[in-house]
């Protein structure tokens, strides 16, 4: 992967598998990765389907809908291992229930004689653990978090590694965004978290619509009324 990195690189990752446990010989059949740099989606995503050389459990197929027939001509993990390793190393990995996906990935790398301990080459952040801290005693699967945080997942009928990574990226950004405050005074209120919206919003695409004469006059009248109040006008304090 030839890529110039100029900021903090984050990879939101999910896998789909033939079953629940590597000790039963289960394998990865799909890897989906969504890249962000400085909390902005880059579009440099990685999506791989894999031939597992074994059957898929009926329960697993009911969750992700991937069949052995669909995977028949897909590459094996060993054929994609180096590409995946290069993509992941050095990034912060955002994973929901990280021990599951990390365990499967490390198992796959070991099977093709490329042993890799992800926690030694990446920072691994488990959003399930984060959610359990923020919302103790509540459901914290991806669907529950989407509902709680108003993240749209209406297009998700089955699990899929890339789709789930895209949804998790939205959930993660909301979970870690802090409280956005419009501060009219210079001093922050205790406990307030301020967010630099310019770092997350492309302001070059915003359309500027200037106030017309009537709107400007109404604004000036509103300011004059504020100046007569006991607290004065915060607008004036911001300008001086």
Kinemage of the C-alpha trace (Angstrom):
@kinemage 1
@onewidth
@group {chain A} dominant
@subgroup {mainchain}
@vectorlist {calphas} color= white
{ca unk a 1} P 0.000 0.000 0.000
{ca unk a 2} L 1.652 3.203 -1.158
{ca unk a 3} L 0.124 5.986 0.882
{ca unk a 4} L 1.321 9.228 2.413
{ca unk a 5} L 0.008 9.610 5.949
{ca unk a 6} L -0.118 13.174 7.293
{ca unk a 7} L -2.191 12.732 10.476
{ca unk a 8} L -3.530 10.255 12.996
{ca unk a 9} L -4.685 7.190 11.079
{ca unk a 10} L -7.617 5.160 12.349
{ca unk a 11} L -9.037 1.970 10.826
{ca unk a 12} L -12.529 0.822 11.775
{ca unk a 13} L -12.552 -2.949 11.287
{ca unk a 14} L -15.003 -5.826 11.268
{ca unk a 15} L -14.855 -9.468 10.209
{ca unk a 16} L -17.362 -12.168 9.340
{ca unk a 17} L -16.513 -15.799 10.036
{ca unk a 18} L -17.670 -19.355 9.464
{ca unk a 19} L -18.481 -19.720 13.165
{ca unk a 20} L -17.679 -18.510 16.642
{ca unk a 21} L -14.432 -20.174 17.731
{ca unk a 22} L -11.055 -20.721 16.056
{ca unk a 23} L -10.571 -23.784 18.280
{ca unk a 24} L -13.323 -25.447 16.257
{ca unk a 25} L -11.477 -24.688 13.035
{ca unk a 26} L -13.548 -21.659 12.116
{ca unk a 27} L -12.088 -19.135 9.671
{ca unk a 28} L -12.530 -15.558 8.505
{ca unk a 29} L -14.583 -15.149 5.321
{ca unk a 30} L -14.843 -11.343 5.102
{ca unk a 31} L -12.781 -8.390 6.296
{ca unk a 32} L -14.071 -4.821 6.051
{ca unk a 33} L -11.961 -1.783 6.941
{ca unk a 34} L -12.841 1.908 6.849
{ca unk a 35} L -10.003 4.416 7.097
{ca unk a 36} L -10.136 7.772 8.844
{ca unk a 37} L -7.349 10.320 9.168
{ca unk a 38} L -7.832 12.958 11.865
{ca unk a 39} L -11.441 11.716 12.240
{ca unk a 40} L -12.249 12.261 8.574
{ca unk a 41} L -13.259 9.424 6.263
{ca unk a 42} L -10.721 9.108 3.464
{ca unk a 43} L -12.404 6.566 1.172
{ca unk a 44} L -9.245 4.428 1.308
{ca unk a 45} L -11.167 1.382 2.536
{ca unk a 46} L -10.249 -2.281 2.298
{ca unk a 47} L -12.828 -5.006 1.657
{ca unk a 48} L -11.914 -8.668 1.171
{ca unk a 49} L -13.949 -11.872 0.797
{ca unk a 50} L -12.048 -15.084 1.563
{ca unk a 51} L -12.390 -18.777 0.720
{ca unk a 52} L -12.223 -20.557 4.105
{ca unk a 53} L -11.810 -24.146 2.799
{ca unk a 54} L -14.485 -25.329 5.203
{ca unk a 55} L -18.244 -25.138 5.625
{ca unk a 56} L -20.064 -22.180 7.161
{ca unk a 57} L -22.202 -22.897 10.224
{ca unk a 58} L -25.905 -22.430 9.600
{ca unk a 59} L -26.148 -20.004 12.515
{ca unk a 60} L -23.344 -17.848 11.145
{ca unk a 61} L -24.814 -17.817 7.650
{ca unk a 62} L -28.156 -16.694 9.069
{ca unk a 63} L -26.370 -13.649 10.519
{ca unk a 64} L -24.263 -12.544 7.546
{ca unk a 65} L -25.930 -14.286 4.610
{ca unk a 66} L -22.649 -15.373 2.996
{ca unk a 67} L -22.668 -18.843 1.436
{ca unk a 68} L -19.910 -21.290 0.538
{ca unk a 69} L -21.023 -21.072 -3.082
{ca unk a 70} L -20.434 -17.302 -3.080
{ca unk a 71} L -16.916 -17.763 -1.675
{ca unk a 72} L -15.917 -20.603 -3.965
{ca unk a 73} L -13.639 -18.536 -6.217
{ca unk a 74} L -12.438 -16.036 -3.619
{ca unk a 75} L -8.760 -15.871 -2.550
{ca unk a 76} L -7.441 -17.618 0.561
{ca unk a 77} L -6.291 -15.556 3.543
{ca unk a 78} L -2.653 -16.335 2.764
{ca unk a 79} L -3.023 -14.615 -0.602
{ca unk a 80} L -4.223 -11.401 1.058
{ca unk a 81} L -2.241 -11.559 4.302
{ca unk a 82} L 0.556 -9.180 3.303
{ca unk a 83} L -1.847 -6.599 1.861
{ca unk a 84} L -3.952 -6.701 5.010
{ca unk a 85} L -0.918 -6.533 7.288
{ca unk a 86} L 0.462 -3.488 5.462
{ca unk a 87} L -2.916 -1.792 5.681
{ca unk a 88} L -3.349 -2.350 9.429
{ca unk a 89} L 0.121 -1.885 10.931
{ca unk a 90} L 0.582 1.464 12.656
{ca unk a 91} L -3.099 2.418 12.730
{ca unk a 92} L -5.445 2.669 15.657
{ca unk a 93} L -7.972 -0.129 15.178
{ca unk a 94} L -11.570 0.582 16.183
{ca unk a 95} L -13.406 -2.727 16.661
{ca unk a 96} L -16.697 -3.640 18.341
{ca unk a 97} L -15.941 -6.618 20.604
{ca unk a 98} L -12.268 -6.463 19.671
{ca unk a 99} L -11.120 -9.739 21.297
{ca unk a 100} L -13.255 -11.709 18.817
{ca unk a 101} L -11.955 -10.075 15.627
{ca unk a 102} L -8.379 -9.729 16.876
{ca unk a 103} L -8.338 -13.393 17.901
{ca unk a 104} L -9.501 -14.520 14.477
{ca unk a 105} L -7.072 -12.246 12.636
{ca unk a 106} L -4.090 -13.362 14.700
{ca unk a 107} L -5.129 -16.987 14.172
{ca unk a 108} L -5.279 -16.476 10.400
{ca unk a 109} L -1.880 -14.775 10.282
{ca unk a 110} L -0.383 -17.635 12.311
{ca unk a 111} L -1.873 -20.247 9.949
{ca unk a 112} L -0.011 -18.733 7.002
{ca unk a 113} L 3.300 -18.459 8.900
{ca unk a 114} L 3.030 -14.681 9.373
{ca unk a 115} L 2.550 -14.468 13.145
{ca unk a 116} L 1.299 -11.018 14.134
{ca unk a 117} L 0.253 -9.695 17.539
{ca unk a 118} L -1.952 -6.756 16.638
{ca unk a 119} L -1.669 -5.032 20.021
{ca unk a 120} L 2.091 -4.721 19.434
{ca unk a 121} L 1.816 -3.020 16.041
{ca unk a 122} L -1.497 -1.151 16.464
{ca unk a 123} L -3.465 0.571 19.159
{ca unk a 124} L -6.656 -1.475 19.569
{ca unk a 125} L -9.789 0.310 20.811
{ca unk a 126} L -12.807 -1.807 21.727
{ca unk a 127} L -16.022 0.193 21.252
{ca unk a 128} L -18.011 -2.470 23.095
{ca unk a 129} L -15.900 -1.893 26.211
{ca unk a 130} L -16.292 1.871 25.707
{ca unk a 131} L -20.070 1.543 25.410
{ca unk a 132} L -20.341 -0.626 28.529
{ca unk a 133} L -18.555 2.124 30.469
{ca unk a 134} L -20.708 4.902 29.056
{ca unk a 135} L -24.005 3.005 29.197
{ca unk a 136} L -23.734 0.426 32.016
{ca unk a 137} L -26.554 -2.061 32.287
{ca unk a 138} L -27.894 -1.307 28.798
{ca unk a 139} L -27.754 -3.175 25.508
{ca unk a 140} L -24.582 -2.149 23.709
{ca unk a 141} L -24.614 -4.092 20.459
{ca unk a 142} L -24.246 -2.077 17.274
{ca unk a 143} L -27.982 -1.854 16.582
{ca unk a 144} L -28.691 -0.633 20.127
{ca unk a 145} L -25.969 2.005 19.876
{ca unk a 146} L -27.312 3.209 16.540
{ca unk a 147} L -30.749 3.681 18.071
{ca unk a 148} L -29.373 5.382 21.183
{ca unk a 149} L -27.062 7.727 19.270
{ca unk a 150} L -29.417 8.412 16.331
{ca unk a 151} L -27.083 6.807 13.783
{ca unk a 152} L -28.966 5.629 10.681
{ca unk a 153} L -28.623 1.870 10.138
{ca unk a 154} L -31.866 1.309 8.232
{ca unk a 155} L -29.895 -0.145 5.305
{ca unk a 156} L -28.555 -2.955 7.522
{ca unk a 157} L -30.671 -6.100 7.117
{ca unk a 158} L -27.808 -8.591 7.474
{ca unk a 159} L -24.389 -8.241 9.039
{ca unk a 160} L -21.575 -7.464 6.615
{ca unk a 161} L -17.996 -6.574 7.497
{ca unk a 162} L -17.700 -3.430 5.391
{ca unk a 163} L -21.225 -2.181 6.116
{ca unk a 164} L -20.791 -2.777 9.845
{ca unk a 165} L -17.451 -0.944 9.760
{ca unk a 166} L -19.076 2.037 8.052
{ca unk a 167} L -21.848 2.113 10.673
{ca unk a 168} L -19.354 1.640 13.519
{ca unk a 169} L -17.298 4.572 12.201
{ca unk a 170} L -20.375 6.801 12.585
{ca unk a 171} L -21.104 5.399 16.051
{ca unk a 172} L -17.486 5.894 17.161
{ca unk a 173} L -17.412 9.506 15.974
{ca unk a 174} L -20.598 10.279 17.896
{ca unk a 175} L -19.417 8.424 21.020
{ca unk a 176} L -16.103 10.296 21.095
{ca unk a 177} L -17.273 13.696 19.822
{ca unk a 178} L -17.815 15.274 23.232
{ca unk a 179} L -20.332 18.020 23.911
{ca unk a 180} L -20.391 20.815 21.352
{ca unk a 181} L -20.964 24.164 23.110
{ca unk a 182} L -21.577 27.638 21.671
{ca unk a 183} L -19.597 29.776 24.111
{ca unk a 184} L -20.647 33.412 24.181
{ca unk a 185} L -18.195 34.197 26.993
{ca unk a 186} L -14.435 33.723 26.871
{ca unk a 187} L -14.253 31.411 29.894
{ca unk a 188} L -15.468 27.836 29.484
{ca unk a 189} L -18.049 26.598 31.943
{ca unk a 190} L -16.713 23.891 34.279
{ca unk a 191} L -16.898 20.450 32.697
{ca unk a 192} L -17.673 21.782 29.233
{ca unk a 193} L -15.968 19.986 26.357
{ca unk a 194} L -15.458 22.160 23.304
{ca unk a 195} L -15.184 20.692 19.826
{ca unk a 196} L -13.335 22.325 16.963
{ca unk a 197} L -16.037 22.023 14.324
{ca unk a 198} L -13.634 23.295 11.674
{ca unk a 199} L -11.662 20.086 12.120
{ca unk a 200} L -14.653 17.895 11.300
{ca unk a 201} L -16.737 20.014 8.901
{ca unk a 202} L -15.620 21.005 5.416
{ca unk a 203} L -16.536 24.691 5.640
{ca unk a 204} L -15.407 25.336 2.060
{ca unk a 205} L -18.620 23.678 0.874
{ca unk a 206} L -20.926 25.887 2.967
{ca unk a 207} L -22.975 28.484 1.129
{ca unk a 208} L -22.790 31.996 2.608
{ca unk a 209} L -26.092 33.909 2.469
{ca unk a 210} L -25.666 37.520 3.697
{ca unk a 211} L -28.445 39.188 5.672
{ca unk a 212} L -30.628 41.613 3.773
{ca unk a 213} L -31.226 45.191 4.953
{ca unk a 214} L -34.372 44.382 6.926
{ca unk a 215} L -32.715 41.436 8.677
{ca unk a 216} L -29.687 43.585 9.559
{ca unk a 217} L -31.917 46.291 11.064
{ca unk a 218} L -33.809 43.677 13.109
{ca unk a 219} L -30.497 42.274 14.372
{ca unk a 220} L -29.272 45.729 15.441
{ca unk a 221} L -32.560 46.356 17.279
{ca unk a 222} L -32.199 43.001 19.061
{ca unk a 223} L -28.649 43.933 20.152
{ca unk a 224} L -29.814 47.302 21.471
{ca unk a 225} L -32.449 45.586 23.591
{ca unk a 226} L -29.805 43.198 24.957
{ca unk a 227} L -27.556 46.146 25.872
{ca unk a 228} L -30.323 47.523 28.097
{ca unk a 229} L -30.506 44.284 30.122
{ca unk a 230} L -28.756 43.788 33.477
{ca unk a 231} L -26.220 41.357 31.975
{ca unk a 232} L -25.433 43.474 28.962
{ca unk a 233} L -24.700 42.050 25.512
{ca unk a 234} L -22.367 39.032 25.267
{ca unk a 235} L -21.941 39.800 21.543
{ca unk a 236} L -20.116 43.041 22.465
{ca unk a 237} L -17.859 41.192 24.916
{ca unk a 238} L -16.841 38.731 22.195
{ca unk a 239} L -15.907 41.594 19.844
{ca unk a 240} L -13.733 43.512 22.328
